[in-house]
Amino acid sequence: MIACIFGLSACGSGEDLTAYEQQKTEYAQMLATNMVSLLSQYEKDAFFDEYTAEEIEYAVGTQYSVNVDGNAFASAVNSFQTAKESMGAITEVKGTTVSIDGNEIIVEVEVAGEKKSATAEIVYSNDSFLTMKAASLNPKSTVGELMGRAALNTVIGMGTVFAVLILISAIISAFSIIPKIQANRAKKKAPAEETTGVDNAVAQIVEQETVVDETDDLELVAVIAAAVAACEGAVSTDGFVVRSIRRR
């Protein structure tokens, strides 16, 4: 912090103005004060919007003996008329400040109005003609307006935050519904799967019973054939074939 203080201590001292530049800045301040009075009292007639820039420059130069840019003067008139709607008529010119920025001389005029104060910014060309290149009247916000704007910004900011939090809460609560939906879908698919399983089990049982029956019949045929061979005194069952068995 100490290094910054010493490093920036010389930044406030600007270059000394020459006698010619000092003369121009003083004359620009006088012109700006007169221009504020002119623009605050100027009433735009019905034909003003149809004037060309050259016609405005000629009319203002002839009537008030000042050099202006036609388009800049028309914009300045609109700016002053718009500002007067919120601040009222200008009642006092308090003071002026001037600075040189390259090819421009910028003059700020502090004025007081019926409802609020304002700052008029007027830009002149940095030459011997001192042509007005731009001008505007910027009303200053009152403490009540600043407080109201701050309250509105606070309400909008907090409202946005709470809206996002509510949205996040809704998304999180939806996570508990998703498993229920999945369970319901699983239940709908379960009966079909169970039916298929039962059918497979029945088919396996039938196949097993068929195999068992066939095995039992073959064993029974072998036993009967051996019994017949024993009754006839034969050593083996090669001499005959058992074709059918009838239960009695």
Order of alpha helices (4+ residues) and beta strands (2+ residues): alpha-alpha-alpha-alpha-beta-beta-beta-beta-alpha-alpha
